[in-house]
Amino acid sequence: MRTQTKIILFLSSIFLLFTLMFSGFIYYSISNYSYDDFYKRLEIRSITTATIKLENRDDTRTVKEIRQEYLEQLPNEKININHYHKL
């Protein structure tokens, strides 16, 4: 093999390695961010719903209105509000 071919292969392999490492870093960062973002949004929803339910015990319309106006909808989101009454 000629020296010129060896240098081209060496530089190409370094470029390929750098590209793969950079792509892996970007993938890891995005997946970690989306995981954290999802649970932060879920926590905000649960706190908001609990606060509204404690203040307005029988009014489920308020919960739905606030969710529609202020909160972004999560993928496959379903609203299920249970009513517990003291006997």
Backbone as JSON, one array per atom type, in Angstrom:
{
  "sequence": "MRTQTKIILFLSSIFLLFTLMFSGFIYYSISNYSYDDFYKRLEIRSITTATIKLENRDDTRTVKEIRQEYLEQLPNEKININHYHKL",
  "N": [[0.83, -1.17, 0.0], [0.45, 2.21, -0.71], [1.86, 5.2, 0.69], [0.26, 7.45, 0.55], [-2.33, 6.35, 0.34], [-2.53, 5.07, 2.82], [-2.53, 7.28, 4.55], [-4.91, 8.56, 3.78], [-6.81, 6.57, 4.49], [-6.36, 6.47, 7.25], [-7.04, 9.13, 8.1], [-9.71, 9.15, 7.27], [-10.81, 7.14, 8.9], [-10.45, 8.31, 11.43], [-12.11, 10.57, 11.15], [-14.58, 9.26, 10.81], [-14.82, 7.94, 13.29], [-14.9, 10.18, 15.02], [-17.3, 11.34, 14.13], [-19.19, 9.33, 14.8], [-18.91, 9.28, 17.61], [-19.73, 11.88, 18.27], [-22.38, 11.83, 17.32], [-23.46, 9.86, 19.02], [-23.23, 11.19, 21.48], [-25.02, 13.34, 21.08], [-27.43, 11.93, 20.73], [-27.69, 10.69, 23.27], [-27.9, 12.98, 24.91], [-30.29, 14.17, 23.99], [-32.19, 12.14, 24.49], [-32.02, 11.92, 27.26], [-32.81, 14.49, 28.04], [-35.49, 14.57, 27.09], [-36.65, 12.61, 28.67], [-36.39, 13.7, 31.28], [-37.86, 16.06, 30.89], [-40.44, 15.08, 30.35], [-41.18, 13.93, 32.86], [-41.09, 16.2, 34.48], [-43.18, 17.73, 33.41], [-45.27, 15.98, 33.97], [-45.25, 15.99, 36.75], [-45.96, 18.67, 37.25], [-48.57, 18.63, 36.26], [-49.8, 16.82, 38.04], [-49.58, 18.14, 40.52], [-51.0, 20.49, 39.98], [-53.58, 19.46, 39.42], [-54.17, 18.2, 41.88], [-54.2, 20.41, 43.61], [-56.33, 21.92, 42.59], [-58.43, 20.1, 42.92], [-58.5, 19.93, 45.7], [-59.26, 22.49, 46.4], [-61.67, 22.96, 44.97], [-63.84, 20.77, 45.36], [-65.92, 19.32, 43.94], [-65.89, 20.18, 41.33], [-65.06, 19.31, 38.3], [-64.83, 20.47, 35.89], [-63.2, 22.71, 36.09], [-60.63, 21.65, 36.31], [-60.31, 20.48, 33.77], [-60.53, 22.74, 32.15], [-58.29, 24.3, 32.92], [-56.22, 22.58, 32.19], [-56.58, 22.55, 29.4], [-56.14, 25.23, 28.73], [-53.61, 26.05, 29.79], [-51.72, 23.95, 29.95], [-49.57, 21.88, 28.06], [-50.46, 19.27, 25.87], [-49.75, 15.89, 26.55], [-48.29, 13.07, 24.8], [-50.61, 10.52, 23.97], [-52.3, 11.14, 26.1], [-54.67, 10.78, 28.7], [-57.38, 11.88, 30.57], [-58.26, 11.12, 33.78], [-60.21, 11.4, 36.4], [-60.85, 10.64, 39.63], [-63.49, 10.44, 41.98], [-63.63, 10.79, 45.34], [-65.48, 10.36, 48.15], [-66.16, 11.22, 51.49], [-67.65, 9.11, 53.86]],
  "CA": [[0.0, 0.0, 0.0], [1.22, 3.45, -0.79], [1.76, 6.08, 1.85], [-0.89, 8.33, 0.35], [-3.53, 5.56, 0.64], [-2.55, 4.88, 4.26], [-2.91, 8.54, 5.18], [-6.33, 8.76, 3.5], [-7.56, 5.63, 5.33], [-6.21, 6.89, 8.64], [-7.84, 10.32, 8.32], [-11.11, 8.77, 7.11], [-11.24, 6.41, 10.09], [-10.55, 9.28, 12.52], [-13.32, 11.34, 10.9], [-15.73, 8.39, 11.07], [-14.88, 7.76, 14.74], [-15.36, 11.43, 15.59], [-18.71, 11.5, 13.78], [-19.96, 8.38, 15.6], [-18.9, 9.73, 19.0], [-20.56, 13.09, 18.35], [-23.77, 11.39, 17.15], [-23.84, 9.19, 20.26], [-23.4, 12.22, 22.51], [-26.26, 14.06, 20.79], [-28.55, 11.02, 21.02], [-27.78, 10.54, 24.72], [-28.37, 14.24, 25.47], [-31.7, 14.38, 23.65], [-33.03, 11.17, 25.18], [-32.02, 12.28, 28.68], [-33.62, 15.71, 28.19], [-36.91, 14.27, 26.9], [-37.06, 11.84, 29.85], [-36.56, 14.66, 32.38], [-38.94, 16.99, 30.54], [-41.71, 14.38, 30.51], [-41.52, 13.79, 34.28], [-41.38, 17.52, 35.04], [-44.54, 18.07, 32.99], [-46.19, 15.11, 34.7], [-45.31, 16.49, 38.13], [-46.75, 19.91, 37.23], [-49.96, 18.24, 36.09], [-50.33, 16.2, 39.25], [-49.7, 19.17, 41.56], [-52.11, 21.37, 39.6], [-54.84, 18.74, 39.6], [-54.41, 18.0, 43.31], [-54.55, 21.7, 44.2], [-57.69, 22.28, 42.15], [-59.38, 19.18, 43.55], [-58.62, 20.26, 47.12], [-59.98, 23.75, 46.53], [-63.02, 22.8, 44.41], [-64.0, 19.31, 45.46], [-66.83, 18.68, 43.0], [-65.86, 20.84, 40.04], [-64.06, 18.72, 37.4], [-64.7, 21.35, 34.72], [-62.06, 23.59, 36.33], [-59.42, 20.89, 35.99], [-60.23, 20.34, 32.32], [-60.29, 24.06, 31.56], [-56.9, 24.7, 33.16], [-55.38, 21.72, 31.35], [-56.68, 22.96, 28.01], [-55.63, 26.57, 28.53], [-52.24, 26.32, 30.21], [-50.79, 22.83, 29.89], [-49.38, 21.23, 26.78], [-50.96, 17.9, 25.93], [-48.74, 14.85, 26.41], [-48.7, 12.02, 23.87], [-51.51, 9.48, 24.5], [-52.8, 11.59, 27.4], [-56.07, 10.55, 29.03], [-57.7, 12.48, 31.86], [-59.08, 10.24, 34.6], [-60.32, 12.0, 37.72], [-61.69, 9.83, 40.51], [-64.15, 11.18, 43.05], [-63.68, 10.09, 46.62], [-66.31, 11.08, 49.11], [-66.14, 10.68, 52.86], [-68.95, 8.6, 54.29]],
  "C": [[0.88, 1.24, 0.0], [0.97, 4.31, 0.44], [0.54, 6.99, 1.74], [-2.2, 7.61, 0.7], [-3.65, 5.33, 2.15], [-3.01, 6.14, 4.99], [-4.4, 8.81, 4.98], [-7.18, 7.83, 4.36], [-7.51, 6.03, 6.81], [-7.08, 8.1, 8.94], [-9.34, 10.03, 8.19], [-11.62, 8.04, 8.35], [-11.35, 7.35, 11.3], [-11.82, 10.11, 12.36], [-14.56, 10.52, 11.21], [-15.89, 8.17, 12.58], [-15.4, 9.01, 15.44], [-16.85, 11.64, 15.33], [-19.59, 10.57, 14.61], [-20.02, 8.8, 17.07], [-19.8, 10.95, 19.19], [-22.04, 12.74, 18.23], [-24.28, 10.7, 18.42], [-24.07, 10.18, 21.39], [-24.7, 12.98, 22.31], [-27.46, 13.19, 21.12], [-28.75, 10.87, 22.52], [-28.35, 11.81, 25.35], [-29.86, 14.45, 25.2], [-32.59, 13.4, 24.4], [-33.11, 11.48, 26.68], [-32.88, 13.51, 28.93], [-35.11, 15.38, 28.07], [-37.46, 13.48, 28.08], [-37.32, 12.79, 31.02], [-37.72, 15.61, 32.13], [-40.3, 16.34, 30.74], [-42.11, 14.3, 31.98], [-41.73, 15.14, 34.96], [-42.79, 17.95, 34.66], [-45.56, 17.24, 33.74], [-46.34, 15.56, 36.15], [-46.14, 17.78, 38.21], [-48.23, 19.6, 37.1], [-50.55, 17.67, 37.38], [-50.52, 17.23, 40.37], [-50.87, 20.1, 41.25], [-53.46, 20.71, 39.84], [-55.16, 18.55, 41.08], [-54.83, 19.31, 43.98], [-55.98, 22.09, 43.84], [-58.72, 21.38, 42.84], [-59.55, 19.47, 45.03], [-59.4, 21.55, 47.32], [-61.43, 23.63, 46.08], [-63.33, 21.32, 44.34], [-64.84, 18.69, 44.36], [-66.75, 19.24, 41.59], [-64.74, 20.26, 39.16], [-63.88, 19.57, 36.15], [-63.49, 22.26, 34.88], [-60.76, 22.9, 35.96], [-59.25, 20.81, 34.48], [-59.93, 21.68, 31.64], [-58.84, 24.5, 31.73], [-55.95, 23.86, 32.31], [-55.41, 22.17, 29.9], [-56.03, 24.32, 27.77], [-54.13, 26.7, 28.76], [-51.25, 25.18, 30.01], [-50.75, 22.22, 28.49], [-49.81, 19.77, 26.89], [-49.81, 16.91, 25.69], [-49.21, 13.8, 25.41], [-49.53, 10.95, 24.58], [-52.07, 9.85, 25.87], [-54.3, 11.3, 27.54], [-56.31, 11.14, 30.42], [-58.66, 11.56, 32.59], [-59.08, 10.8, 36.0], [-61.31, 11.19, 38.53], [-62.26, 10.71, 41.61], [-64.21, 10.31, 44.29], [-64.47, 10.93, 47.59], [-66.2, 10.4, 50.47], [-67.54, 10.23, 53.22], [-69.25, 9.01, 55.72]]
}
